[in-house]
């Protein structure tokens, strides 16, 4: 039989399962709540996760999902996701779990932060394209930026990397700021690559003003839409009882709605299947100019691929090379270099193989290989 400990009974409670609970977490629960058990649960590349089973004073029971991460990176992760999930939940309370609190853990050991949210019984099967895309389009349409601008009130995190947000009236200006930030972080993490630096400079000076500027010129405008910001199949779950799709691990901000599905172009996730993008576009047609939709999608995927390169370091070299190729494609189309002035292109001998254990289309998320890879990625968080 599980031992039951009442909130406030002990500062550190290591005997309720394999996940220690301290007073800082207990203080976020209703007064008089009794903790029945706390055990490690789920898989995450950047955090440690657990499930809490509690009993309220009236005899009702409940479960919570808990995430923790160490150090300053952990603080950014937990604070960012709390605000991201809160925003999603406020627009559609059946699209994201209810967030309860985030904070700093007490007790011995390294500085650690936590995020407490609603626990939902979900399967990890791939999300139904029709339901996911219909509800995603509803989120984008129904959300309203509190400032009328693009951005967010704090810098959320995509993976372990903090984004550079704030508020901007122009989407092209915000996207340029965001892409410059991740390009700089990629340079710090993976080293300077002169050819990539040349392409990035031309993307910033010529391509973005032309390609994204067209969305907000000649009397046209786009709506700042709340996006999830890191939406792949591993950040969705389908409830066993109702079949409802929930999303989590969000990196939200207010963006051009098409930014959301730039992530779906990335080849290493199963949501790359074109059925998802085609279904979304049925519910939310491309912005004008429609004939440049695919180019914008490529541009947005560059941002996600550079983030992947930062988060995964040397394991993401092949993805960094994909971003390089996509930048060159857009430069060739919208702002080509003069003859013999462009940086050298990659040849086949320079290309790096993408690790199978990181490829969700080849290795199921949650498999032994995937779990081992996730553990390796967690080693770099909070260090």
C-alpha positions in Angstrom: 0.0 0.0 0.0 1.3 3.5 -0.9 2.4 5.6 2.0 0.3 8.8 2.2 2.1 12.1 3.3 0.2 15.3 3.9 1.3 18.6 2.4 3.6 20.3 4.9 4.5 17.1 6.8 8.1 17.0 5.6 10.5 19.2 3.7 11.8 16.5 1.5 9.8 13.3 0.8 12.0 10.7 -0.9 9.9 7.6 0.0 6.8 8.1 -2.1 8.3 6.5 -5.2 11.4 7.1 -7.3 11.0 10.9 -7.7 11.7 13.1 -4.6 9.1 15.8 -3.8 10.0 18.8 -1.8 8.1 21.5 0.0 8.3 24.0 -2.9 6.2 21.7 -5.1 3.8 20.7 -2.3 3.1 24.4 -1.6 1.5 24.6 -5.1 -1.1 22.0 -4.3 -4.4 22.8 -2.4 -4.1 23.0 1.4 -4.6 19.6 3.0 -3.6 17.6 -0.1 -2.0 14.3 0.6 0.7 13.0 -1.7 0.2 9.3 -2.4 3.1 8.6 -4.8 5.6 10.3 -7.1 7.3 8.4 -9.8 9.4 9.1 -12.9 7.2 9.0 -16.0 7.5 9.8 -19.7 10.4 10.7 -21.9 12.0 14.1 -22.6 15.2 15.2 -24.2 15.6 18.3 -22.0 13.9 17.6 -18.7 13.2 15.0 -16.0 9.5 14.2 -15.9 7.3 12.5 -13.2 3.7 11.7 -12.3 2.2 12.7 -8.9 -0.8 10.9 -7.4 -2.5 13.0 -4.7 -5.6 12.8 -2.4 -7.6 16.0 -1.5 -9.2 16.6 1.9 -12.6 15.6 0.5 -11.3 12.2 -0.5 -11.1 12.9 -4.2 -7.9 11.8 -6.0 -6.0 13.4 -8.8 -2.8 13.1 -10.8 -0.4 15.8 -11.9 2.5 15.9 -14.4 5.7 17.4 -13.2 8.8 18.5 -15.2 12.1 19.6 -13.7 15.4 20.9 -15.1 18.6 22.2 -13.6 20.4 25.6 -13.6 19.7 28.8 -15.5 18.7 26.7 -18.6 16.2 24.9 -16.4 14.7 28.2 -15.2 14.2 29.4 -18.7 12.7 26.2 -19.8 10.2 25.9 -17.0 9.2 29.6 -17.0 8.9 29.7 -20.8 6.8 26.6 -21.1 4.5 27.7 -18.2 3.7 30.9 -20.1 3.4 29.2 -23.5 1.1 26.5 -22.2 -0.9 29.1 -20.3 -1.5 31.1 -23.5 -2.5 28.0 -25.5 -4.8 26.7 -22.7 -6.5 30.2 -22.4 -7.4 30.0 -26.1 -8.4 26.4 -26.2 -8.5 24.5 -22.9 -8.7 21.2 -24.8 -5.7 21.8 -26.9 -3.1 22.1 -24.1 -3.1 20.7 -20.5 -4.0 23.1 -17.7 -0.8 24.6 -16.2 -0.7 25.1 -12.4 2.6 26.5 -11.4 6.3 26.8 -12.0 9.0 27.6 -9.5 12.4 26.8 -7.9 12.8 23.6 -6.0 13.9 23.7 -2.4 16.0 21.1 -0.6 19.6 19.9 -1.2 21.3 19.5 -4.5 21.8 21.7 -7.6 19.5 24.6 -8.4 16.5 23.0 -10.0 13.2 24.4 -11.4 9.9 22.7 -11.9 6.7 23.0 -13.9 3.4 21.5 -12.6 0.5 20.8 -14.9 -2.5 18.7 -15.5 -1.9 15.0 -16.1 -3.8 13.4 -19.0 -3.8 9.8 -20.1 -2.7 9.8 -23.7 -1.3 7.5 -26.3 1.7 8.3 -28.4 0.2 7.4 -31.7 0.6 9.9 -34.5 -2.1 12.7 -34.4 -5.1 12.4 -36.7 -4.3 15.0 -39.5 -7.9 16.2 -39.8 -8.4 16.8 -36.1 -5.0 18.3 -35.5 -5.0 20.6 -38.4 -8.6 21.8 -37.9 -8.0 22.7 -34.3 -4.6 24.2 -35.0 -6.3 26.5 -37.6 -8.9 27.4 -35.0 -6.2 28.3 -32.5 -4.5 30.5 -35.1 -7.8 32.2 -36.1 -9.2 32.7 -32.6 -6.0 33.9 -30.8 -5.6 37.6 -30.3 -2.2 39.2 -29.6 -2.5 41.3 -26.4 -0.5 44.1 -28.0 -1.7 43.7 -31.5 2.0 42.9 -32.4 4.1 39.9 -33.2 6.2 38.3 -30.4 5.6 37.4 -26.8 6.0 38.9 -23.4 8.9 36.6 -22.4 11.4 34.6 -24.4 10.2 31.0 -24.7 12.5 28.1 -25.4 12.6 25.7 -28.4 14.3 22.6 -27.1 16.9 23.9 -24.7 17.5 27.1 -26.7 15.9 30.4 -25.7 14.3 32.4 -28.5 14.7 36.1 -29.0 11.2 37.6 -29.0 9.8 40.8 -27.5 7.2 42.7 -29.5 7.4 44.0 -33.1 4.8 45.6 -35.3 6.3 44.0 -38.4 6.5 40.2 -38.8 9.6 40.5 -41.1 11.4 42.5 -38.5 10.6 40.0 -35.7 11.6 37.0 -37.9 14.9 38.7 -38.8 15.6 39.3 -35.1 14.8 35.7 -34.3 16.8 34.2 -37.1 19.8 36.4 -36.4 19.7 35.3 -32.8 19.7 31.5 -33.5 22.4 32.0 -36.3 24.6 33.6 -33.6 23.9 30.8 -31.2 24.6 28.2 -33.9 28.0 29.9 -34.6 28.9 29.7 -30.9 27.8 26.1 -30.5 29.0 24.6 -33.8 31.8 26.9 -34.9 32.1 29.6 -37.6 31.3 28.5 -41.2 32.3 31.2 -43.6 30.0 30.1 -46.4 27.0 29.9 -44.1 27.8 33.3 -42.7 27.8 34.8 -46.2 24.4 33.2 -47.0 22.9 34.4 -43.7 24.0 38.0 -44.4 22.3 37.9 -47.8 19.2 36.3 -46.3 19.0 39.2 -43.8 19.8 42.0 -46.1 17.9 40.9 -49.3 15.7 37.8 -49.0 13.7 38.4 -45.9 12.8 42.0 -46.8 11.6 40.8 -50.2 9.9 37.5 -49.3 8.3 38.3 -45.9 8.0 42.0 -46.7 5.6 41.1 -49.4 3.1 39.9 -46.8 2.8 43.4 -45.4 3.1 45.6 -48.5 0.8 47.1 -51.1 -2.0 47.3 -48.5 -1.7 43.7 -47.4 -1.4 42.7 -43.7 -1.2 39.5 -41.7 -2.7 38.7 -38.3 -0.4 37.9 -35.3 -1.5 34.3 -34.5 -0.6 32.4 -31.4 1.5 29.3 -32.5 2.6 26.3 -30.5 6.2 26.9 -31.8 7.5 23.3 -31.6 4.8 21.2 -33.0 5.9 17.7 -34.1 4.3 14.3 -33.3 6.3 13.8 -30.2 4.7 16.9 -28.6 1.2 15.7 -29.2 -0.9 13.0 -27.5 -4.3 11.5 -28.1 -6.5 10.8 -25.1 -7.6 7.2 -24.6 -11.1 8.1 -23.5 -12.2 10.7 -26.0 -9.6 10.7 -28.8 -9.0 14.4 -28.2 -5.5 15.6 -29.3 -3.5 17.6 -26.7 -0.2 19.4 -27.3 2.6 20.2 -24.9 6.3 21.2 -24.7 5.3 24.5 -26.4 7.6 27.4 -27.5 4.7 29.8 -28.2 4.7 33.3 -29.5 2.5 35.4 -31.9 3.6 34.9 -35.4 2.5 34.6 -39.0 0.4 31.4 -38.9 2.5 29.7 -41.6 5.5 29.8 -39.2 3.9 27.0 -37.3 4.1 24.5 -40.2 7.6 25.4 -41.3 8.6 22.8 -38.7 6.7 20.2 -40.7 9.1 20.6 -43.6 11.9 19.2 -41.5 12.7 15.7 -42.7 13.5 14.0 -39.3 9.9 14.1 -37.9 6.9 12.0 -39.0 4.8 15.1 -39.2 6.9 15.8 -42.3 4.3 13.6 -44.1 2.7 15.9 -46.6 -0.8 14.9 -45.5 -0.4 17.2 -42.5 0.6 20.3 -44.4 -2.0 19.7 -47.1 -4.7 19.2 -44.5 -3.7 22.4 -42.6 -3.9 24.4 -45.8 -7.4 23.3 -46.4 -8.4 24.8 -43.1 -6.2 27.9 -43.3 -5.3 28.8 -46.9 -1.9 30.4 -47.8 -1.4 34.1 -47.3 -0.9 36.3 -50.4 1.1 36.1 -52.5 0.0 32.5 -52.6 2.6 31.5 -55.3 5.3 32.2 -52.7 3.9 30.0 -50.0 6.5 27.2 -50.5 9.3 29.7 -50.4 8.0 31.1 -47.1 7.7 27.5 -45.8 11.3 26.9 -46.7 12.4 30.1 -45.0 10.5 29.2 -41.8 12.0 25.6 -41.9 15.5 27.2 -41.9 14.8 28.7 -38.5 13.7 25.3 -37.0 16.7 23.6 -38.6 19.2 26.1 -37.2 17.6 25.6 -33.8 18.0 21.8 -34.2 21.7 22.4 -35.0 22.1 24.3 -31.8 20.2 21.9 -29.6 21.9 18.8 -30.9 25.4 20.1 -31.6 27.5 17.7 -33.7 24.6 15.4 -33.9 22.8 18.1 -36.0 25.5 18.7 -38.6 23.3 17.2 -41.4 20.4 19.4 -40.4 22.8 22.5 -40.4 23.7 21.5 -44.0 20.1 21.3 -44.9 19.6 24.9 -43.7 22.6 25.9 -45.8 21.1 24.3 -48.9 17.7 26.0 -48.3 19.4 29.4 -47.8 21.3 29.0 -51.1 18.0 28.0 -52.9 16.3 31.2 -51.6 19.3 33.4 -52.4 19.5 32.0 -55.9 15.8 32.8 -56.4 15.4 36.2 -54.8 18.9 37.8 -54.5 21.5 35.8 -56.5 25.2 36.5 -56.2 27.0 37.9 -59.1 29.0 35.3 -61.1 31.8 33.7 -59.1 31.0 35.8 -56.0 28.9 33.4 -54.0 30.3 31.0 -51.4 31.2 27.5 -52.4 28.3 25.0 -52.4 28.5 21.7 -50.5 29.6 18.7 -52.6 28.6 15.1 -51.9 31.9 14.3 -50.1 31.3 17.0 -47.5 27.8 15.8 -46.5 27.3 14.2 -43.1 24.9 11.3 -42.4 22.0 12.1 -40.1 22.1 9.8 -37.0 19.5 7.1 -37.2 18.7 7.2 -33.5 17.8 10.9 -33.9 15.6 10.3 -37.0 12.0 9.9 -35.8 11.0 8.5 -39.2 13.5 5.7 -38.7 13.5 5.2 -34.9 10.2 5.4 -33.0 10.2 8.1 -30.3 10.3 6.1 -27.0 12.2 3.2 -28.4 15.4 2.0 -26.7 17.5 3.9 -29.2 15.4 7.0 -28.9 15.6 6.9 -25.1 19.4 6.5 -25.1 19.6 9.5 -27.4 17.3 11.6 -25.2 19.5 10.8 -22.2 22.6 11.9 -24.1 20.9 15.2 -24.9 19.8 15.8 -21.3 23.4 15.6 -20.2 24.0 19.0 -21.8 21.1 20.7 -20.1 22.0 22.8 -17.0 25.7 22.1 -17.3 
